[in-house]
Amino acid sequence: MDHCANFDDMTIYLPDLLENGESHVDREFLFTIVNTLDADYFPKQLQSIECARR
């Protein structure tokens, strides 16, 4: 969600925040949005995680 909040193109697909400031977004739905609009995000994150492990 933090990554999506930085992109206006993604936020238009996300639900509005609830009164307590949190919204529930289905994980698969969120991943589909991110993969469609920022296809490099998850591969970069996986690479970063693998580098940190080493």
mmCIF file of the N, C-alpha and C atoms, coordinates in Angstrom:
data_MODEL
# 
_entry.id   MODEL 
# 
loop_
_atom_site.group_PDB 
_atom_site.id 
_atom_site.type_symbol 
_atom_site.label_atom_id 
_atom_site.label_alt_id 
_atom_site.label_comp_id 
_atom_site.label_asym_id 
_atom_site.label_entity_id 
_atom_site.label_seq_id 
_atom_site.pdbx_PDB_ins_code 
_atom_site.Cartn_x 
_atom_site.Cartn_y 
_atom_site.Cartn_z 
_atom_site.occupancy 
_atom_site.B_iso_or_equiv 
_atom_site.pdbx_formal_charge 
_atom_site.auth_seq_id 
_atom_site.auth_comp_id 
_atom_site.auth_asym_id 
_atom_site.auth_atom_id 
_atom_site.pdbx_PDB_model_num 
ATOM 1   N N  . MET A 1 1  ? 0.823   -1.194  0.000   1.00 0.00 ? 1  MET A N  1 
ATOM 2   C CA . MET A 1 1  ? 0.000   0.000   0.000   1.00 0.00 ? 1  MET A CA 1 
ATOM 3   C C  . MET A 1 1  ? 0.866   1.255   0.000   1.00 0.00 ? 1  MET A C  1 
ATOM 4   N N  . ASP A 1 2  ? 1.977   1.229   0.717   1.00 0.00 ? 2  ASP A N  1 
ATOM 5   C CA . ASP A 1 2  ? 2.841   2.411   0.751   1.00 0.00 ? 2  ASP A CA 1 
ATOM 6   C C  . ASP A 1 2  ? 3.369   2.745   -0.640  1.00 0.00 ? 2  ASP A C  1 
ATOM 7   N N  . HIS A 1 3  ? 3.746   1.713   -1.371  1.00 0.00 ? 3  HIS A N  1 
ATOM 8   C CA . HIS A 1 3  ? 4.248   1.927   -2.732  1.00 0.00 ? 3  HIS A CA 1 
ATOM 9   C C  . HIS A 1 3  ? 3.150   2.509   -3.612  1.00 0.00 ? 3  HIS A C  1 
ATOM 10  N N  . CYS A 1 4  ? 1.956   1.992   -3.505  1.00 0.00 ? 4  CYS A N  1 
ATOM 11  C CA . CYS A 1 4  ? 0.838   2.455   -4.329  1.00 0.00 ? 4  CYS A CA 1 
ATOM 12  C C  . CYS A 1 4  ? 0.457   3.894   -4.022  1.00 0.00 ? 4  CYS A C  1 
ATOM 13  N N  . ALA A 1 5  ? 0.594   4.289   -2.780  1.00 0.00 ? 5  ALA A N  1 
ATOM 14  C CA . ALA A 1 5  ? 0.204   5.641   -2.376  1.00 0.00 ? 5  ALA A CA 1 
ATOM 15  C C  . ALA A 1 5  ? 1.052   6.710   -3.063  1.00 0.00 ? 5  ALA A C  1 
ATOM 16  N N  . ASN A 1 6  ? 2.225   6.336   -3.560  1.00 0.00 ? 6  ASN A N  1 
ATOM 17  C CA . ASN A 1 6  ? 3.110   7.280   -4.223  1.00 0.00 ? 6  ASN A CA 1 
ATOM 18  C C  . ASN A 1 6  ? 2.784   7.500   -5.696  1.00 0.00 ? 6  ASN A C  1 
ATOM 19  N N  . PHE A 1 7  ? 1.834   6.734   -6.227  1.00 0.00 ? 7  PHE A N  1 
ATOM 20  C CA . PHE A 1 7  ? 1.514   6.817   -7.641  1.00 0.00 ? 7  PHE A CA 1 
ATOM 21  C C  . PHE A 1 7  ? 0.034   7.115   -7.843  1.00 0.00 ? 7  PHE A C  1 
ATOM 22  N N  . ASP A 1 8  ? -0.247  8.257   -8.447  1.00 0.00 ? 8  ASP A N  1 
ATOM 23  C CA . ASP A 1 8  ? -1.641  8.629   -8.709  1.00 0.00 ? 8  ASP A CA 1 
ATOM 24  C C  . ASP A 1 8  ? -2.333  7.621   -9.613  1.00 0.00 ? 8  ASP A C  1 
ATOM 25  N N  . ASP A 1 9  ? -1.570  7.025   -10.542 1.00 0.00 ? 9  ASP A N  1 
ATOM 26  C CA . ASP A 1 9  ? -2.148  6.028   -11.446 1.00 0.00 ? 9  ASP A CA 1 
ATOM 27  C C  . ASP A 1 9  ? -2.667  4.807   -10.693 1.00 0.00 ? 9  ASP A C  1 
ATOM 28  N N  . MET A 1 10 ? -2.060  4.497   -9.560  1.00 0.00 ? 10 MET A N  1 
ATOM 29  C CA . MET A 1 10 ? -2.482  3.326   -8.781  1.00 0.00 ? 10 MET A CA 1 
ATOM 30  C C  . MET A 1 10 ? -3.590  3.674   -7.802  1.00 0.00 ? 10 MET A C  1 
ATOM 31  N N  . THR A 1 11 ? -3.518  4.840   -7.208  1.00 0.00 ? 11 THR A N  1 
ATOM 32  C CA . THR A 1 11 ? -4.488  5.189   -6.171  1.00 0.00 ? 11 THR A CA 1 
ATOM 33  C C  . THR A 1 11 ? -5.912  5.282   -6.702  1.00 0.00 ? 11 THR A C  1 
ATOM 34  N N  . ILE A 1 12 ? -6.074  5.548   -7.988  1.00 0.00 ? 12 ILE A N  1 
ATOM 35  C CA . ILE A 1 12 ? -7.434  5.626   -8.530  1.00 0.00 ? 12 ILE A CA 1 
ATOM 36  C C  . ILE A 1 12 ? -8.134  4.277   -8.504  1.00 0.00 ? 12 ILE A C  1 
ATOM 37  N N  . TYR A 1 13 ? -7.367  3.180   -8.414  1.00 0.00 ? 13 TYR A N  1 
ATOM 38  C CA . TYR A 1 13 ? -7.948  1.840   -8.380  1.00 0.00 ? 13 TYR A CA 1 
ATOM 39  C C  . TYR A 1 13 ? -8.170  1.322   -6.967  1.00 0.00 ? 13 TYR A C  1 
ATOM 40  N N  . LEU A 1 14 ? -7.643  2.023   -5.980  1.00 0.00 ? 14 LEU A N  1 
ATOM 41  C CA . LEU A 1 14 ? -7.742  1.571   -4.591  1.00 0.00 ? 14 LEU A CA 1 
ATOM 42  C C  . LEU A 1 14 ? -8.959  2.172   -3.905  1.00 0.00 ? 14 LEU A C  1 
ATOM 43  N N  . PRO A 1 15 ? -9.524  1.445   -2.948  1.00 0.00 ? 15 PRO A N  1 
ATOM 44  C CA . PRO A 1 15 ? -10.677 1.995   -2.222  1.00 0.00 ? 15 PRO A CA 1 
ATOM 45  C C  . PRO A 1 15 ? -10.272 3.154   -1.324  1.00 0.00 ? 15 PRO A C  1 
ATOM 46  N N  . ASP A 1 16 ? -11.217 4.004   -0.992  1.00 0.00 ? 16 ASP A N  1 
ATOM 47  C CA . ASP A 1 16 ? -10.968 5.102   -0.064  1.00 0.00 ? 16 ASP A CA 1 
ATOM 48  C C  . ASP A 1 16 ? -10.656 4.543   1.316   1.00 0.00 ? 16 ASP A C  1 
ATOM 49  N N  . LEU A 1 17 ? -9.916  5.313   2.107   1.00 0.00 ? 17 LEU A N  1 
ATOM 50  C CA . LEU A 1 17 ? -9.592  4.887   3.463   1.00 0.00 ? 17 LEU A CA 1 
ATOM 51  C C  . LEU A 1 17 ? -10.837 4.889   4.336   1.00 0.00 ? 17 LEU A C  1 
ATOM 52  N N  . LEU A 1 18 ? -10.884 3.963   5.260   1.00 0.00 ? 18 LEU A N  1 
ATOM 53  C CA . LEU A 1 18 ? -11.971 3.926   6.223   1.00 0.00 ? 18 LEU A CA 1 
ATOM 54  C C  . LEU A 1 18 ? -11.742 5.011   7.268   1.00 0.00 ? 18 LEU A C  1 
ATOM 55  N N  . GLU A 1 19 ? -12.687 5.179   8.157   1.00 0.00 ? 19 GLU A N  1 
ATOM 56  C CA . GLU A 1 19 ? -12.596 6.244   9.170   1.00 0.00 ? 19 GLU A CA 1 
ATOM 57  C C  . GLU A 1 19 ? -11.355 6.132   10.038  1.00 0.00 ? 19 GLU A C  1 
ATOM 58  N N  . ASN A 1 20 ? -10.898 4.917   10.308  1.00 0.00 ? 20 ASN A N  1 
ATOM 59  C CA . ASN A 1 20 ? -9.723  4.738   11.158  1.00 0.00 ? 20 ASN A CA 1 
ATOM 60  C C  . ASN A 1 20 ? -8.418  4.847   10.371  1.00 0.00 ? 20 ASN A C  1 
ATOM 61  N N  . GLY A 1 21 ? -8.493  5.204   9.084   1.00 0.00 ? 21 GLY A N  1 
ATOM 62  C CA . GLY A 1 21 ? -7.301  5.406   8.290   1.00 0.00 ? 21 GLY A CA 1 
ATOM 63  C C  . GLY A 1 21 ? -6.781  4.167   7.596   1.00 0.00 ? 21 GLY A C  1 
ATOM 64  N N  . GLU A 1 22 ? -7.478  3.053   7.751   1.00 0.00 ? 22 GLU A N  1 
ATOM 65  C CA . GLU A 1 22 ? -7.043  1.822   7.117   1.00 0.00 ? 22 GLU A CA 1 
ATOM 66  C C  . GLU A 1 22 ? -8.119  1.335   6.157   1.00 0.00 ? 22 GLU A C  1 
ATOM 67  N N  . SER A 1 23 ? -7.671  0.728   5.097   1.00 0.00 ? 23 SER A N  1 
ATOM 68  C CA . SER A 1 23 ? -8.619  0.129   4.169   1.00 0.00 ? 23 SER A CA 1 
ATOM 69  C C  . SER A 1 23 ? -8.214  -1.313  3.928   1.00 0.00 ? 23 SER A C  1 
ATOM 70  N N  . HIS A 1 24 ? -9.172  -2.142  3.642   1.00 0.00 ? 24 HIS A N  1 
ATOM 71  C CA . HIS A 1 24 ? -8.877  -3.534  3.330   1.00 0.00 ? 24 HIS A CA 1 
ATOM 72  C C  . HIS A 1 24 ? -8.847  -3.680  1.821   1.00 0.00 ? 24 HIS A C  1 
ATOM 73  N N  . VAL A 1 25 ? -7.736  -4.172  1.318   1.00 0.00 ? 25 VAL A N  1 
ATOM 74  C CA . VAL A 1 25 ? -7.598  -4.424  -0.110  1.00 0.00 ? 25 VAL A CA 1 
ATOM 75  C C  . VAL A 1 25 ? -7.165  -5.873  -0.261  1.00 0.00 ? 25 VAL A C  1 
ATOM 76  N N  . ASP A 1 26 ? -7.878  -6.602  -1.099  1.00 0.00 ? 26 ASP A N  1 
ATOM 77  C CA . ASP A 1 26 ? -7.529  -7.982  -1.374  1.00 0.00 ? 26 ASP A CA 1 
ATOM 78  C C  . ASP A 1 26 ? -6.105  -8.048  -1.926  1.00 0.00 ? 26 ASP A C  1 
ATOM 79  N N  . ARG A 1 27 ? -5.303  -8.941  -1.382  1.00 0.00 ? 27 ARG A N  1 
ATOM 80  C CA . ARG A 1 27 ? -3.898  -9.045  -1.761  1.00 0.00 ? 27 ARG A CA 1 
ATOM 81  C C  . ARG A 1 27 ? -3.732  -9.306  -3.260  1.00 0.00 ? 27 ARG A C  1 
ATOM 82  N N  . GLU A 1 28 ? -4.497  -10.225 -3.800  1.00 0.00 ? 28 GLU A N  1 
ATOM 83  C CA . GLU A 1 28 ? -4.384  -10.542 -5.220  1.00 0.00 ? 28 GLU A CA 1 
ATOM 84  C C  . GLU A 1 28 ? -4.744  -9.330  -6.083  1.00 0.00 ? 28 GLU A C  1 
ATOM 85  N N  . PHE A 1 29 ? -5.774  -8.599  -5.680  1.00 0.00 ? 29 PHE A N  1 
ATOM 86  C CA . PHE A 1 29 ? -6.181  -7.387  -6.397  1.00 0.00 ? 29 PHE A CA 1 
ATOM 87  C C  . PHE A 1 29 ? -5.062  -6.358  -6.373  1.00 0.00 ? 29 PHE A C  1 
ATOM 88  N N  . LEU A 1 30 ? -4.474  -6.140  -5.203  1.00 0.00 ? 30 LEU A N  1 
ATOM 89  C CA . LEU A 1 30 ? -3.393  -5.165  -5.064  1.00 0.00 ? 30 LEU A CA 1 
ATOM 90  C C  . LEU A 1 30 ? -2.182  -5.573  -5.900  1.00 0.00 ? 30 LEU A C  1 
ATOM 91  N N  . PHE A 1 31 ? -1.810  -6.847  -5.856  1.00 0.00 ? 31 PHE A N  1 
ATOM 92  C CA . PHE A 1 31 ? -0.665  -7.330  -6.627  1.00 0.00 ? 31 PHE A CA 1 
ATOM 93  C C  . PHE A 1 31 ? -0.917  -7.174  -8.121  1.00 0.00 ? 31 PHE A C  1 
ATOM 94  N N  . THR A 1 32 ? -2.139  -7.396  -8.555  1.00 0.00 ? 32 THR A N  1 
ATOM 95  C CA . THR A 1 32 ? -2.474  -7.243  -9.969  1.00 0.00 ? 32 THR A CA 1 
ATOM 96  C C  . THR A 1 32 ? -2.303  -5.792  -10.404 1.00 0.00 ? 32 THR A C  1 
ATOM 97  N N  . ILE A 1 33 ? -2.747  -4.869  -9.578  1.00 0.00 ? 33 ILE A N  1 
ATOM 98  C CA . ILE A 1 33 ? -2.590  -3.445  -9.897  1.00 0.00 ? 33 ILE A CA 1 
ATOM 99  C C  . ILE A 1 33 ? -1.116  -3.088  -10.010 1.00 0.00 ? 33 ILE A C  1 
ATOM 100 N N  . VAL A 1 34 ? -0.331  -3.498  -9.021  1.00 0.00 ? 34 VAL A N  1 
ATOM 101 C CA . VAL A 1 34 ? 1.089   -3.166  -9.022  1.00 0.00 ? 34 VAL A CA 1 
ATOM 102 C C  . VAL A 1 34 ? 1.792   -3.811  -10.216 1.00 0.00 ? 34 VAL A C  1 
ATOM 103 N N  . ASN A 1 35 ? 1.519   -5.082  -10.476 1.00 0.00 ? 35 ASN A N  1 
ATOM 104 C CA . ASN A 1 35 ? 2.173   -5.758  -11.601 1.00 0.00 ? 35 ASN A CA 1 
ATOM 105 C C  . ASN A 1 35 ? 1.788   -5.154  -12.942 1.00 0.00 ? 35 ASN A C  1 
ATOM 106 N N  . THR A 1 36 ? 0.586   -4.649  -13.044 1.00 0.00 ? 36 THR A N  1 
ATOM 107 C CA . THR A 1 36 ? 0.135   -4.056  -14.294 1.00 0.00 ? 36 THR A CA 1 
ATOM 108 C C  . THR A 1 36 ? 0.754   -2.676  -14.520 1.00 0.00 ? 36 THR A C  1 
ATOM 109 N N  . LEU A 1 37 ? 0.798   -1.864  -13.485 1.00 0.00 ? 37 LEU A N  1 
ATOM 110 C CA . LEU A 1 37 ? 1.240   -0.485  -13.640 1.00 0.00 ? 37 LEU A CA 1 
ATOM 111 C C  . LEU A 1 37 ? 2.724   -0.260  -13.345 1.00 0.00 ? 37 LEU A C  1 
ATOM 112 N N  . ASP A 1 38 ? 3.356   -1.167  -12.616 1.00 0.00 ? 38 ASP A N  1 
ATOM 113 C CA . ASP A 1 38 ? 4.779   -1.051  -12.284 1.00 0.00 ? 38 ASP A CA 1 
ATOM 114 C C  . ASP A 1 38 ? 5.385   -2.451  -12.284 1.00 0.00 ? 38 ASP A C  1 
ATOM 115 N N  . ALA A 1 39 ? 5.560   -2.993  -13.475 1.00 0.00 ? 39 ALA A N  1 
ATOM 116 C CA . ALA A 1 39 ? 5.991   -4.385  -13.633 1.00 0.00 ? 39 ALA A CA 1 
ATOM 117 C C  . ALA A 1 39 ? 7.362   -4.666  -13.031 1.00 0.00 ? 39 ALA A C  1 
ATOM 118 N N  . ASP A 1 40 ? 8.181   -3.661  -12.816 1.00 0.00 ? 40 ASP A N  1 
ATOM 119 C CA . ASP A 1 40 ? 9.524   -3.865  -12.262 1.00 0.00 ? 40 ASP A CA 1 
ATOM 120 C C  . ASP A 1 40 ? 9.556   -3.889  -10.739 1.00 0.00 ? 40 ASP A C  1 
ATOM 121 N N  . TYR A 1 41 ? 8.472   -3.514  -10.088 1.00 0.00 ? 41 TYR A N  1 
ATOM 122 C CA . TYR A 1 41 ? 8.488   -3.369  -8.629  1.00 0.00 ? 41 TYR A CA 1 
ATOM 123 C C  . TYR A 1 41 ? 8.821   -4.680  -7.907  1.00 0.00 ? 41 TYR A C  1 
ATOM 124 N N  . PHE A 1 42 ? 8.064   -5.732  -8.163  1.00 0.00 ? 42 PHE A N  1 
ATOM 125 C CA . PHE A 1 42 ? 8.281   -6.979  -7.424  1.00 0.00 ? 42 PHE A CA 1 
ATOM 126 C C  . PHE A 1 42 ? 9.619   -7.641  -7.760  1.00 0.00 ? 42 PHE A C  1 
ATOM 127 N N  . PRO A 1 43 ? 10.041  -7.684  -9.027  1.00 0.00 ? 43 PRO A N  1 
ATOM 128 C CA . PRO A 1 43 ? 11.380  -8.231  -9.284  1.00 0.00 ? 43 PRO A CA 1 
ATOM 129 C C  . PRO A 1 43 ? 12.489  -7.461  -8.570  1.00 0.00 ? 43 PRO A C  1 
ATOM 130 N N  . LYS A 1 44 ? 12.370  -6.135  -8.513  1.00 0.00 ? 44 LYS A N  1 
ATOM 131 C CA . LYS A 1 44 ? 13.374  -5.334  -7.802  1.00 0.00 ? 44 LYS A CA 1 
ATOM 132 C C  . LYS A 1 44 ? 13.354  -5.621  -6.308  1.00 0.00 ? 44 LYS A C  1 
ATOM 133 N N  . GLN A 1 45 ? 12.160  -5.785  -5.744  1.00 0.00 ? 45 GLN A N  1 
ATOM 134 C CA . GLN A 1 45 ? 12.053  -6.081  -4.321  1.00 0.00 ? 45 GLN A CA 1 
ATOM 135 C C  . GLN A 1 45 ? 12.653  -7.447  -3.995  1.00 0.00 ? 45 GLN A C  1 
ATOM 136 N N  . LEU A 1 46 ? 12.392  -8.427  -4.850  1.00 0.00 ? 46 LEU A N  1 
ATOM 137 C CA . LEU A 1 46 ? 12.966  -9.763  -4.635  1.00 0.00 ? 46 LEU A CA 1 
ATOM 138 C C  . LEU A 1 46 ? 14.489  -9.724  -4.731  1.00 0.00 ? 46 LEU A C  1 
ATOM 139 N N  . GLN A 1 47 ? 15.008  -8.978  -5.681  1.00 0.00 ? 47 GLN A N  1 
ATOM 140 C CA . GLN A 1 47 ? 16.450  -8.845  -5.817  1.00 0.00 ? 47 GLN A CA 1 
ATOM 141 C C  . GLN A 1 47 ? 17.050  -8.178  -4.584  1.00 0.00 ? 47 GLN A C  1 
ATOM 142 N N  . SER A 1 48 ? 16.378  -7.166  -4.073  1.00 0.00 ? 48 SER A N  1 
ATOM 143 C CA . SER A 1 48 ? 16.850  -6.480  -2.879  1.00 0.00 ? 48 SER A CA 1 
ATOM 144 C C  . SER A 1 48 ? 16.865  -7.414  -1.676  1.00 0.00 ? 48 SER A C  1 
ATOM 145 N N  . ILE A 1 49 ? 15.852  -8.221  -1.528  1.00 0.00 ? 49 ILE A N  1 
ATOM 146 C CA . ILE A 1 49 ? 15.774  -9.181  -0.428  1.00 0.00 ? 49 ILE A CA 1 
ATOM 147 C C  . ILE A 1 49 ? 16.896  -10.206 -0.538  1.00 0.00 ? 49 ILE A C  1 
ATOM 148 N N  . GLU A 1 50 ? 17.151  -10.720 -1.751  1.00 0.00 ? 50 GLU A N  1 
ATOM 149 C CA . GLU A 1 50 ? 18.200  -11.704 -1.955  1.00 0.00 ? 50 GLU A CA 1 
ATOM 150 C C  . GLU A 1 50 ? 19.578  -11.116 -1.656  1.00 0.00 ? 50 GLU A C  1 
ATOM 151 N N  . CYS A 1 51 ? 19.786  -9.864  -2.047  1.00 0.00 ? 51 CYS A N  1 
ATOM 152 C CA . CYS A 1 51 ? 21.059  -9.204  -1.751  1.00 0.00 ? 51 CYS A CA 1 
ATOM 153 C C  . CYS A 1 51 ? 21.249  -9.016  -0.260  1.00 0.00 ? 51 CYS A C  1 
ATOM 154 N N  . ALA A 1 52 ? 20.179  -8.678  0.450   1.00 0.00 ? 52 ALA A N  1 
ATOM 155 C CA . ALA A 1 52 ? 20.265  -8.490  1.902   1.00 0.00 ? 52 ALA A CA 1 
ATOM 156 C C  . ALA A 1 52 ? 20.567  -9.806  2.620   1.00 0.00 ? 52 ALA A C  1 
ATOM 157 N N  . ARG A 1 53 ? 20.093  -10.904 2.068   1.00 0.00 ? 53 ARG A N  1 
ATOM 158 C CA . ARG A 1 53 ? 20.363  -12.215 2.674   1.00 0.00 ? 53 ARG A CA 1 
ATOM 159 C C  . ARG A 1 53 ? 21.829  -12.579 2.586   1.00 0.00 ? 53 ARG A C  1 
ATOM 160 N N  . ARG A 1 54 ? 22.461  -12.184 1.490   1.00 0.00 ? 54 ARG A N  1 
ATOM 161 C CA . ARG A 1 54 ? 23.875  -12.508 1.274   1.00 0.00 ? 54 ARG A CA 1 
ATOM 162 C C  . ARG A 1 54 ? 24.694  -11.640 2.171   1.00 0.00 ? 54 ARG A C  1 
# 
